Amino acid sequence: MDAFQPTPPEWTQRAKHALQFCCPTCGASAYDAQRVWLNRRAPVMSEDYQRKWQEFYDCECGTAWWAWSSDRPPSDLTREDS
């Protein structure tokens, strides 16, 4: 599956908006999702004129959820330079 495909996959139709950046049912991280789709065709502008997108996740518990890209927490995979 391509997270950047232009048309939304069927499973995104049942997605719930997550207020925290994790599965609203089981609390699993986005890293644990089975499938991901980014809605890059319809960006929204934030108050400070930054673009944000809907990120859709299909959790291993069976819940589909979405959150704004601007709500994603900082990655612990980034390298900090000294």
Contacts in CASP RR format, 6 or more apart in sequence:
PFRMAT RR
TARGET T0000
AUTHOR 0000-0000-0000
METHOD contacts of the structure
MODEL  1
MDAFQPTPPEWTQRAKHALQFCCPTCGASAYDAQRVWLNRRAPVMSEDYQ
RKWQEFYDCECGTAWWAWSSDRPPSDLTREDS
1 9 0 8 1.000
1 35 0 8 1.000
1 36 0 8 1.000
1 37 0 8 1.000
3 36 0 8 1.000
3 37 0 8 1.000
3 38 0 8 1.000
4 38 0 8 1.000
4 40 0 8 1.000
5 37 0 8 1.000
6 41 0 8 1.000
8 37 0 8 1.000
8 39 0 8 1.000
8 56 0 8 1.000
9 35 0 8 1.000
9 37 0 8 1.000
9 56 0 8 1.000
11 35 0 8 1.000
11 56 0 8 1.000
11 58 0 8 1.000
11 64 0 8 1.000
12 37 0 8 1.000
12 39 0 8 1.000
12 56 0 8 1.000
12 64 0 8 1.000
12 66 0 8 1.000
14 64 0 8 1.000
15 56 0 8 1.000
15 57 0 8 1.000
15 64 0 8 1.000
15 65 0 8 1.000
15 66 0 8 1.000
16 24 0 8 1.000
16 63 0 8 1.000
16 64 0 8 1.000
16 65 0 8 1.000
16 66 0 8 1.000
17 65 0 8 1.000
17 66 0 8 1.000
17 67 0 8 1.000
18 24 0 8 1.000
18 65 0 8 1.000
18 66 0 8 1.000
18 67 0 8 1.000
20 27 0 8 1.000
20 67 0 8 1.000
21 30 0 8 1.000
21 67 0 8 1.000
21 71 0 8 1.000
21 72 0 8 1.000
21 73 0 8 1.000
22 28 0 8 1.000
22 29 0 8 1.000
22 30 0 8 1.000
23 29 0 8 1.000
23 32 0 8 1.000
23 57 0 8 1.000
23 59 0 8 1.000
23 61 0 8 1.000
23 63 0 8 1.000
23 65 0 8 1.000
24 63 0 8 1.000
24 65 0 8 1.000
25 59 0 8 1.000
25 61 0 8 1.000
25 62 0 8 1.000
25 63 0 8 1.000
25 65 0 8 1.000
26 59 0 8 1.000
26 61 0 8 1.000
26 63 0 8 1.000
28 59 0 8 1.000
28 60 0 8 1.000
28 61 0 8 1.000
30 36 0 8 1.000
30 55 0 8 1.000
30 57 0 8 1.000
30 72 0 8 1.000
32 59 0 8 1.000
32 60 0 8 1.000
33 57 0 8 1.000
33 58 0 8 1.000
33 59 0 8 1.000
33 60 0 8 1.000
34 58 0 8 1.000
34 59 0 8 1.000
34 60 0 8 1.000
35 57 0 8 1.000
35 58 0 8 1.000
36 55 0 8 1.000
36 56 0 8 1.000
36 57 0 8 1.000
36 58 0 8 1.000
37 55 0 8 1.000
37 56 0 8 1.000
38 53 0 8 1.000
38 54 0 8 1.000
38 55 0 8 1.000
38 56 0 8 1.000
38 69 0 8 1.000
39 53 0 8 1.000
39 54 0 8 1.000
39 55 0 8 1.000
39 56 0 8 1.000
40 53 0 8 1.000
42 53 0 8 1.000
42 54 0 8 1.000
43 51 0 8 1.000
43 52 0 8 1.000
43 53 0 8 1.000
44 51 0 8 1.000
44 52 0 8 1.000
44 53 0 8 1.000
44 68 0 8 1.000
45 51 0 8 1.000
45 52 0 8 1.000
46 52 0 8 1.000
46 70 0 8 1.000
50 70 0 8 1.000
52 68 0 8 1.000
52 69 0 8 1.000
52 70 0 8 1.000
53 68 0 8 1.000
53 69 0 8 1.000
54 66 0 8 1.000
54 67 0 8 1.000
54 68 0 8 1.000
54 69 0 8 1.000
55 66 0 8 1.000
55 67 0 8 1.000
55 68 0 8 1.000
55 69 0 8 1.000
55 72 0 8 1.000
56 64 0 8 1.000
56 65 0 8 1.000
56 66 0 8 1.000
57 64 0 8 1.000
57 65 0 8 1.000
57 66 0 8 1.000
57 67 0 8 1.000
58 64 0 8 1.000
59 65 0 8 1.000
END
